[in-house]
Amino acid sequence: MKDKTFLMIPGPTPVPESVLLDMAKHPIGHRSSEFSKILESVYSDLKYVFQTKNDVLVYTASGTGAMDAALSNLINPKDKVLSLVIGNFGQRWAKIAKALGADVETIEVEPGKAIDPAVLKARLDKDINKEIKIVTLTHNETSTGVTNDIKTLVSYIREHGALSVVDGVTSLSAITCKMDEWGIDVLVSGSQKGFMIPPGLSFLAASDRAWEVQKKCERPDFYFNWETNRKSVIANSTAFTPAVNLFVGLKTALEMIKAEGLEKIIERHTKIAKGLRVALKAINLKLFVEDETIASTTITAVYPPENITVPDIRRILKNDYDIEVANGQNQLKDKIFRIGTLGFVSERDAITAVGSLEATLHKLGHKFELGKGVAALIEYLNK
């Protein structure tokens, strides 16, 4: 059926109808007083989501743009950068740093694992000359469904004296992330995840310590320049031509986030994701991340049953039930599929997804008690 597709992928995520309707209005002038009022509201509400007192910069770019902005305003050639890698997007930090001429070292774990804070601390303790200037890390690794203990990791980085640069693309407005309280130095995110609008905007906030380092950057990026963009934020404007209608939609989405409240949003994500995993195990599916202490509440990776392929599961879900789930990435392609429970997702959506997955697997010949997954999910949600 046309126009019934439901996204249960890591992003883009579903967009509320009220946001879509506001975005569908005619564009307004980006230098108008009307747009300036929208920006004033957006800039204020972004501080609430980031849980910071500092300005949040907004770029008309993908989340990778904000990652580029983070490092291109801090790194000078030959600076020592330590990248903590737990998957595809942790690797992206290292690639960006290398492209900027940094001396990059990585601590990498196998997919499905998180960084052990003790391992990080041991490496930082060996850096007695304080050569490591920046440590990059991922809060929630979309490619595997693992969440790092950012609070502890950042505390060790701050104790060492380096800057922590954190990818919060799939954690902000979904997983607890307290920028100022935890001492995160740079935090970035993207619009098409927990912010509930389409792709096209990215966000960056920096601590006072990071701003001091930025002043010493020899060649800060032009478009992504922090200072240029901060001046515009202070003036309730933008440095360059923005994606006007995305900002309009963002204003509405942020108002929805504040109305629900971050604590309740995080509780909703946690409840749905844990319920989903209970349901998956009930129909004899194996989870890629079995340790609940590091399992993401926005993305769950699942192994296909024996003799059933990931492409077949995804194809039937999409063609017969209009539900999209994601394939694995890189070495995990066709080995796992990933179910997103991020952003504008409710208990009803989870029940629908599990029921559709059961129907899909039944068609493909998987052996399980039909209806057991849905029953397990409903029982969990009603606890």
N, C-alpha and C positions, 0 to 999 in steps of 0.2 A: 504494500500500500504506500502511495506517495506521501511524503511529508510526515512520516512516522518514525524516521530513524532516530534512535537514541544512542548517544555516545557514552560508552563505558570504557574509555581509553584514558591514558594519563593526561591527555590534552590534545586538541581543544576539548573542553568539558561543556556540559549543557548550559545554555544561557536562558535566564528567566524571561518570560514573555514581556514583562514590564520593561526590561532592559532593551530587548529587541525593538519594542515599539518606540522607545525614546531615541534609539539610534537611527530609526527609520525617518526621522524628521529631516527637513531640509538643513544643510549645513549652515552655520552662522559664522560670521567673521571672527577669525582667531585673534584679532586685535580689538574686538568690540568689548564694551563694558559688560555686556550680557555673558560673553564667554569668560571674562575675568572673574565674574561671580561664581561661575561653575568651577573654575580653577581654584578659587579660594576655598570652596567646600571640599574639593578633591584633595588638595594639599593638606588640609587639616585632618581629614578622615584617614588619609594614608598613615599619618603618625600614629593613629589609634591602632591600625592593623600591625604596623611594624613595632609598636610598643616602644617608641622612641620620642625624645624631645627634639631631635634634630630634623632638619628638612629632608624630605624624600624627593629625589629627583625623578622625573618621568621622561623617558625617551620613546619616541616613535620608532620602536625596534622590537625584535623578539627578545626572549630572555637571554639569549646568547649575546645580544647587544649590551645588556647591562653587565654581563660577565666581562665583556671586552672593556666596557667603561670602567669597571672596577680596577682592573689591572693596568690599563693604559694610562691611568692617572696616578699610579703608585710606583711603577717599575722603571728603573734606569737599567741600561745594559749591564750585564754581569751580576745584577742583584741575585742573591740566593733565595730561591722560592722552594718551599716544601709542599708538595701536593699529596693530599690523602685521597687515595683512589679506591672506591668500592664499586665502581661500575662505569658505564659509558660517560656520564656527565662529570664524574670526578676526573676522568681522563681529559675532558674538554678544558678544564682549568689548566692542566699541565700543558696542553697544546697552545693555548693562548699565551701563557707565560713564556714558552719557548719562542713563539713568534715575535715577542717583544724583546727578545735578547737576554732573557733571564737565564741564570744557571739553575736548572730545575732538577730537584731530587723528588722521588716518589716513594711513598709507603703504600703498597698495594696489597689488597687481600683478594681471595677468590670470590667470584660473584655469589651473592647470597649471604655474605658475612659483613659485619660492621668493623670499624676501626676499634681496636682495643686501646682504650685511653692509656694504659700502662706502657704500651709500645711507643705511643707518641711521646709520653713523658720521658721515657728512657732516651729517645733520640734527641729531644730538646736538651736534656741534661748533659749530653755529650758535646753540645754546641757551646762550649765554655767561652768562646770568643764572640758569641752572639752574631755569627755570620748570617743566620737565617733571618731574613727581613719579613717575609710573608709566609703564612701557612694557608693554603686553600683547602676547602673542604665542602662536602655536600651534606646538607641536613637530611634530605629524603631522596634516595637514589631511585629514580623512576624506572630504570632499566631492570632492576632486580626486586624492588619492593622492600628495601632495607632502610631503616632510619638510624642515623648515627646519634650517639649521645653528645649532642652539640654542647650542652651546658658544661659537661666535664671537660671535653676537648678544648673548648675555648678558654676555660679557666687555666689550663696548663699553658696555652699559647700566650695568654696575657701575663702569666707569671714569668715566662721566659723573656718577654719583651717584644716579641714579634707581633705583627698584625694578623688578625684572623679575618679571612675573606670567605664568606659563606654563601653558598647557593641555596636559597630558600624558595626556589621556583615552585616546587610542589609541596611546600610545607606551610607557607604563610596563609593564614585564614583557614587552616585545616588541622595543623599540628601545633602544639604549644611551642612558641618561639619568642622569647623575651629579649629583644635586642639590647636595650640599655641595662636591664637587670643582670643579664648574663655576661655583659661586656663584649658583645660582638662588635668588631670594628667596621666591617663592611658587610652589608646584607643586601642581596638582590632577589628579585622575583619577576614574574611575568603575568600578563593579564588573563591568559586563557586557562588558568588553573583555578585556584581557590577564589580568585577575584570575579569569576563568573561572567566574563565578557569575552568576545572573540580575540584571537591573536592580534598583536600589533603594538602593544605598549609594554614597556618594561620599567622596573623601578629599582632605585638604588638609594640606600641611606648609609651615611658614614659617621663614625664617631669623631670626637674632637681629636683623638690621637691620629686617626687616619687623615683628617684634614691637614694636620701638621706635616705628615709625610708627603701629602699631595703637593704642598708648597715647594718641596724639594725635587719634584719630578721635572726632569730636564726637558722632556718633550710630551707634555700631556696632549691627548687626542683633541682634535678641533671640534668635531660634532659632539663627542661625548664629554667634553671638558666639564669637570665638576663646577668650577667657579662660574663659568659662563651660565650654566644651567641653574645654579643656585641663585644667582642674581635675578633670574627670571621667576623662580619660585617665590622669592621674597616680594616681587612686584606683582604676583598673581598673573603671570604671563608665561610665555614659552620662548626659548631662545630661537627656535626655528619653527617652520610651519608644522603644526602637529596634526595627528589624525583626529580631527575635531569631533566626529561623531562617536569615536571610541571614548573620548573624554566624557561626552554626554552620557553614554551608557555606564561608564565607570562611576560617575556621580550617583546614579540610581543604584548600582550594585553595592557601593560602599554604604549607602543609606540602609540597604537591606541587611548588610553585615552588622552594622551598628545596632539595628533594631533587634536582630536575633541575639547578638552579643557573642564575643569571641569564645567565652567559656562554653556556651551552649552549642556553638558551631563545632568546637573541638569534641565535645561529648557526642554529637550526632555522627561525626566522622568515625569516631572510635567504635561506637555501638554498631554501626552498619558494617564496618570492615570486619570486626570480630564475629558478628553474626554470619557474614558471608563465609568466613573461613570454617565456622562450625558446619554450615550447610555443605560446603565443598567436601569436607571430610566425611560427612554423612552419606555422600553418594560415591564414596571410594575413590576420591581424587587425592593426589599427593601434592602438598604445597611445596613450592620452591624454597620458601623461608619458613621453617617449622618452629623457630624460636620466637615466641610471642613478644619477648622483651625487645627485639629489634625489628619486628615485623611492622611495616608501614600501615597506617590507617587511611591511606589515600590510594594505594595500588597493591593488588595481591597477584603474585605470579604463581601459576599452576602448571604442573606437568600434565600432558594429555595421557589418557589411559593407553595401555599397551595395545599396539596395532591400530590406533586411531591417530590421525595426524592433526597437528595444529591448523594447517590450512583448511582441512575439512570442517573442523569445529567452527572456525571463524566464518567460513563460507555459508554454512547452514544457519548460523546465528544471524548473519547479515541478510541473506536472501529470504529466509522463511520467517524471521521474527524481527527484522529491522533493528537489531542490536549489534553494535560494533564493539569488539574487544581487540586488544592489540597483540601483535606477534612479539616474540622476543627480539632482541637487538644483537647485532654482531654475532658472536659465537653462540648466542642463545636463540638465534632465529630458528623457528620451527621446532624448538625444543621445549619452549614454554609458551603459554599465552597469559596475557596480563589483563586483569579486570580492574578498571578504575572506579573508585568510589569517592570522587573529588568534586568539591564545589556544590553546584545546585543538584544534589542527589538526596533522595529521601528513602525511607523504609519501603515505600511502595515500589520504588525503582529496583531495590535489591530483591524484593520478592518476585517481581516480574523477570528480572535477569536470571535468578536461580531456576524459576520455572521453565524459562526458555532454554536454559542450558541443559536441564534435565531432558526436555523434549528432543534437543539436538543430540545428546549422547545416546538416548534411547534409539533414535533413528540410525545411529552409527554402530549400534550393537554392543554398547557398554553395559556390563552387568551390574545392576544395583536395584534397590527397592524403589520403584517409581513413586515420587512424591515425598520421599524421606528427607531430601534436602530442603524443600520448601517448609516441611513441617518443623525441621530442626531450626531453620531460620526464624520462623514465626514464634516458636517457643522461646528462642533466645531474646528476640526483640520484645517479647511480652513479659520478660522477667521483671 
